[in-house]
Amino acid sequence: FTPRVGKAPEFFSRYGSALLLVLLVGLEAGAVRFVIRDLRSADNEVQRMYASSVLGLRRIGSLQYDAQETRRSTLYALSTENSNLQVQYADQSRLADARVTAGIAEYLKEAELPGEIELGRRLQRDWSTYLAVRDEVLGLILEGSTKEAVALDLAKGVPLFDRVRQSLYETQRLYDEQASQRLLNVANISRRSVIRLVSVLLCTILTAGVF
């Protein structure tokens, strides 16, 4: 009777190269999977950053312009005694303030973070308060009471509009902070992908050397 020995060494000597090759392919496939996942995460983060931050900043810029246009048209109405121009400037002011009101509503509709919602509601309150005074000022102008309109605007209109400007500035600053944070997240994801890719290359070289 002759005991059977050397089966395992014989098996590994015959199929060891194939096993190492399978191991190498599996290692690379797993690492590539992680790298692809990181790249997809980075791409999704960039898209979210563009949609939330870049488009948000553009929206805030439009709100600032239309708010200034509302204020500018009111001042034009205050500075002229021509009744036709007063009516024209009053209409321009109302058209601009309608765009601001719609823009604030759109901002609140898309706001997700508590800070965004809080700022949006404060901006909405400040704008509504200013419009109430602005409408009263325009009413006095169209009635021919220009001096009373100027006094009311100086007493209430100016400080209320300054509050609107401050709320718009803080909203823009919030978007800037969010854009910076998302950009940092993208940089971290990209750096992690590079580290994993380098690790894959080193492991591939090592395994290929053993192979």
Salt bridges, closest charged atoms under 4 A:
GLU10 OE2 - ARG14 NH2 3.40
ASP38 OD1 - ARG192 NE 3.80
ASP38 OD2 - ARG196 NH1 2.96
GLU45 OE1 - ARG48 NH2 2.38
ASP66 OD1 - ARG99 NE 3.15
GLU69 OE1 - ARG72 NH1 2.45
ASP91 OD1 - ARG94 NH1 3.86
ASP97 OD2 - ARG134 NH2 2.70
GLU110 OE1 - ARG59 NH2 2.89
ASP126 OD1 - ARG163 NH2 3.00
ASP135 OD1 - ARG134 NH2 2.69
ASP153 OD1 - ARG71 NH1 2.57
ASP162 OD1 - ARG165 NH1 3.94
GLU170 OE1 - ARG122 NH2 2.07
